[in-house]
Amino acid sequence: MRRLLSALLAVVLTVPVFLVLTRIDAIPGWLYSERGYAVLDPLFRMFGAVGVEGHEDVVAGVLLVASFVVAAAIVRGGSVVWRIARRSGR
């Protein structure tokens, strides 16, 4: 039950984390630079992304996956802090 709740909370937090990540100018700036395109080139080829619109979809997907990973880390860290606080309060 805890894992299901943690996964659900991570999914819910993905969109707010995505919005925060896209507000950090360095991340989208790097993803849309030549270096970012060089790093993402295997993904572009794997998904058959052609043109700007195809690349946009891949970049958005990368940002969503990164947002989910960050949200899952936040949930995991929060649960650890919660357990430590409950133990020390007894």
C-alpha positions as CSV (number, residue, x, y, z in Angstrom):
1,M,0.0,0.0,0.0
2,R,2.8,2.4,0.8
3,R,4.5,1.8,-2.5
4,L,1.3,2.4,-4.4
5,L,0.7,5.7,-2.4
6,S,4.3,6.7,-3.0
7,A,4.0,6.1,-6.7
8,L,0.7,7.9,-6.9
9,L,2.1,10.9,-5.1
10,A,5.2,10.9,-7.4
11,V,2.9,11.0,-10.4
12,V,0.8,13.8,-8.9
13,L,4.0,15.8,-8.2
14,T,5.4,15.3,-11.7
15,V,3.6,18.2,-13.2
16,P,4.6,20.8,-10.6
17,V,8.2,19.6,-10.7
18,F,8.0,19.8,-14.6
19,L,6.8,23.4,-14.3
20,V,9.7,24.3,-11.9
21,L,12.3,22.5,-14.2
22,T,11.1,24.4,-17.2
23,R,11.4,27.7,-15.3
24,I,15.1,27.1,-14.7
25,D,16.5,28.8,-17.7
26,A,19.7,26.7,-17.8
27,I,17.9,23.3,-18.3
28,P,15.8,24.1,-21.4
29,G,18.7,26.4,-22.7
30,W,21.0,23.4,-22.5
31,L,18.6,21.0,-24.1
32,Y,18.0,23.3,-27.0
33,S,21.7,24.0,-27.6
34,E,24.0,22.1,-29.9
35,R,25.4,20.1,-27.0
36,G,21.9,19.2,-25.9
37,Y,20.9,18.1,-29.4
38,A,24.1,16.0,-29.6
39,V,23.2,14.3,-26.3
40,L,19.6,13.7,-27.4
41,D,20.5,12.7,-30.9
42,P,20.2,8.9,-30.1
43,L,16.7,9.5,-28.7
44,F,15.8,11.5,-31.8
45,R,16.9,8.6,-34.0
46,M,15.3,6.0,-31.8
47,F,11.9,7.7,-31.9
48,G,12.2,8.8,-35.5
49,A,11.9,12.5,-34.6
50,V,12.1,14.6,-37.7
51,G,12.1,18.4,-37.6
52,V,11.5,20.8,-34.9
53,E,8.1,19.4,-33.8
54,G,9.5,15.9,-33.4
55,H,12.5,17.2,-31.5
56,E,10.1,19.2,-29.2
57,D,8.2,16.0,-28.4
58,V,11.4,14.2,-27.4
59,V,12.7,17.2,-25.3
60,A,9.3,17.4,-23.5
61,G,9.4,13.6,-22.9
62,V,12.9,13.9,-21.4
63,L,11.8,16.8,-19.2
64,L,8.8,14.8,-18.0
65,V,10.9,11.7,-17.2
66,A,13.4,13.9,-15.3
67,S,10.5,15.5,-13.5
68,F,9.1,12.1,-12.4
69,V,12.5,11.0,-11.2
70,V,12.9,14.2,-9.1
71,A,9.3,13.9,-7.8
72,A,10.0,10.2,-6.8
73,A,13.2,11.3,-5.0
74,I,11.2,14.0,-3.2
75,V,8.6,11.5,-2.1
76,R,11.2,9.0,-1.0
77,G,13.2,11.6,0.9
78,G,10.0,12.9,2.5
79,S,9.0,9.4,3.7
80,V,12.5,8.9,5.2
81,V,12.3,12.2,7.0
82,W,8.8,11.4,8.2
83,R,9.9,8.0,9.6
84,I,12.9,9.5,11.4
85,A,10.7,12.3,12.9
86,R,8.2,9.8,14.1
87,R,10.9,7.6,15.7
88,S,12.5,10.5,17.5
89,G,9.2,11.7,18.7
90,R,8.5,8.5,20.7
